[in-house]
């Protein structure tokens, strides 16, 4: 089989580029490169030798091309998640992965009929799903496959590859979420209970946190304000409620808008003048 050497090489190299740690972006880049290179070789071979029967065409787009394409989609999805996920707070990371799981579930629900067709190993629509004979039909309202290479694509080869990729992607999301839950539980167990409480009005806390945030005090100014507020609330056992509304109230003040910050400056200067520690 003319494609066998290409796929054999791909399967041999694939285990070496699957990152043991999903946060290893360099390994993910290597995986993307391997998949793209393999797909390019397959495309060149198809152009060179062709697909001489409908059966060969179906097998190529349904089984052969689907493997490197599905891994390419998987690597891109994992890499995108690792680059977009929150950095500083485990709770935000947990919510992020839950949101990705929800999106993936919506994808499966949207394509459940086709998934059922493939999982039941039906073949009666294969000539329409996995051959290029429908490539000459160009409806004006087309979706994501409109601009694909018609000589190297069918109506459903990308969808099938994406379904295979999303099944792997779900495992990655579940594993990542489990790790975040374990890290959170370990942190709770290792962190002693604090008796510190925030005892001033919440407007004072909002003034302080906005000032610290916009002065670049956290992560050189790259942290999200809600992360700062969330950490403050957890650390000092308080609830600042809707801090955006509280800040709007501060902005609406006619005089002494930075009342608490002014008080801080006054108290600090007084302590400096007193001279004792």
N, C-alpha and C positions, 0 to 999 in steps of 0.2 A: 504494500500500500504506500503510495507516494508521499503521504503526509506523516507516516509513522516515525521517520527519523526526527522530524521537527518536534512532534509531540513527546517522543521519548526523551529528547534533550530537555524539553520544558519540565517534564515530570521529574527528571533527575536533579535539576537545579532548583526547583520550587522549594523543597524543604529547607534549603540554605538561606532563602530570603524571607521566609515567614518569621516575623519577629517574635521571639519568646516574650518580650516585653512590648506591648503595643505602643508604648511611648517612644520607642526607638524609630524616629522619623527616617533616619538614614536607611534602615532596613526596608521600610515601607517604600522609599524611593527606589531601592534596588528591585523590589518586587514589581513595581510599576514598569521599570525599564525592561525587566525580563518579559513581562506580559506583552508590552508594546512591540518588542523585538520579535517575539514569537508570532504575533498577529501579522506583522509586516512580512515575515517569511512565509506564512500561510497564504497571504494575499498574492505574493509573488509567485508561489507555486500554482495557485489557482489560475493566474493569468498565463502561466507557462503551459500547463498540461490540461487545464479545463476540468469540468465535471461532466462525464460523458453520458450520464443517465439521471433520471429523476431520483432514483434510489440513492445514487452517489451524492447527489446534491442535498437531499434530505439528511443523509448521514453526516455530511460535512457540517452543515449549519446547525443541526440539532445536537450533535455529539462532539465533533472535533473542535470547531471554532468556539463552541460554548465554554470549554474549559479555560483557556487563557483569557477569554473575554470576561468570564465571571470572576476570575481572580483579579483581573485589572479593576473591575468595579469594586470588589471587596477592598483592595488596597487603597483605592481613592476614598472610599467611604470611611475607612478606619483613619486614614491620614487626616481627612477633613475634621473628623471628631476630635482627634488629638490636638489639632491646631486651634479648634474653636472652644474647647471645654474650658470652664473657669479654672483658674490656677490656684487660688489662695484659700478656698473654703470648701470643705468636703461636702457640706450640705448643698451648696450650689452645684457641685459636680454631680451629686446624686440626682438632683432634680434634672440636670442636663441629660443624663443618661436615660432617665425615665421618659423624658420628652422624645428622645431619639427612638426609644422602643415603641412609643405611641405612633410615631410617624411610620415606622416599619410595619406595624400592625395595620395601619390604614392602607399602605401599599398592598399588602396581602389581601385585604378585604376587597380592594378595588379590582384585583385581577384573579379573584377566587375561581371564576369559571375556567380560565385558562390553566390555572394551577391544578384544578381538579382533572382537567383533560390530560395534563402531563403526568400527574401522579398515578392516574389509573392506566397509564401506558396506552392510551388510545392512539390510533394512527389515522383515522378517517379524514382528519383535516390537515395532515402533514404536508400534502402537496401544496396547500395554500399558505400554511404557516412557515414552511422551511424550504421553499423554492423561490427563485427569482422571477417566476413567470408573471407575478402580479406587479412587478416593478414598473411596467409600462402604464399602469393605472395611476394617474396623478390627480386626485381630487384637489380642488382649490383649498379646502380646509383640511390640512394634514397636520399631524402632530410631530413628535420628536424625531421620527424616522424620515422625515421629509428630505433632509439634506444629507442623508447617508449615501455612501457609495453604492449605487444600485447593482454593481457587479460583485460586491462583496457583502451584501446584506439581504435579508428577507424581511417580511413584515413582522416576524416575531422572534428572530434570533436574538436580538438585543434584550427583549423582554424575558426570554427564557434564561439568558445568562444573568440578568439582574436578579431574577428569582433565586437562582442558585447562589448568587453572591449574598443576597439578603438573608438566606438561611444561615450562612457563616457569620454574617454581620450581627445577627441576633445573639449568637453564642458569645461574640466579642462584647456586646453590650451587657449581657447578663453577667459575664465574668467581671467586667469593669465595675458594674454596680455592686456586685458582691464584695469586691475588694474595697470599695468606698465605704460600704456598711461596716466591714471589719475594721477599717482604719478609724471610723467614727467611734465604734464601740471600744476599741483599744485606747483611743484618746480620752474617752469618758472615764474609763477605768484607771488610767494613769494620771489623770488630772485631779488633784484634791479639790474638794468642795471649798469654794471661797465664801467668806462672810462679808465681802465687800458689796455694798449696795449703792446705787446712784440715788442720792437723796435730794438733789436740787430739781427744779421743774424741768420737764422734758424740753422746753424751749431753750434752756441753757445748754443741754446736751447737743441739741441740733445746731445751735450757733457754733459750738466748739468743733463738732464733727465736720461741718461744712468748711470751717476755716482751715482745719487740718487737711482735709481732702483737697481743697483747691489751692493749697500752698505746696502740694506735691509731697506731703509727708509719708504717703504709703505707696510703695512700689514706684517711686519716682513720678507719681501722678498718674500711673496707669491702672490703678485699682478702680473697681466700680464702687460708687458711693454706697449702694445697697449692701455690698460686702462689708464695708467699714461699719455701717450701722448694725448689721447683723452680728458682727464680732463684738462690738461694744455692748449690745444687748445681752449676749450670752455671758460675756466676761463680768458684767456688773449687775446681772440678775434684774434687768429692767425691760420694759416694753415702751418703745418710743412711738408706737402707733404709726399713723400715716405721717412720716417725717416731711414728706413733700408739702403737705398742707400746713404743717407747723412752720416750715420755712416761708411759705407764702404769707403767713401771719406776721413773721418777722419783717419781711419786705414791706408790709403794709404799714409798719410803724412810721409815724410822722417824725418822731425825734428818738435819739438814742437807739438806733437800730442794732448796734452791737453792744447792748447793755451788759451781757455777761462777760464778753471779752474785755470790755472796759473795766469791769470789776476785777477780772483776773490781773490786768495790768496794774491796777491800783493796789491790790493786795500784795503782788510781787514786789513792786517798788517799795512799799512800806516795809516788807521783810528785809529787803536789801539795805534800807536805811537803818534798820535796827541793828544789823550787823551780826547777830547771833545765828547759830545754825539751827 
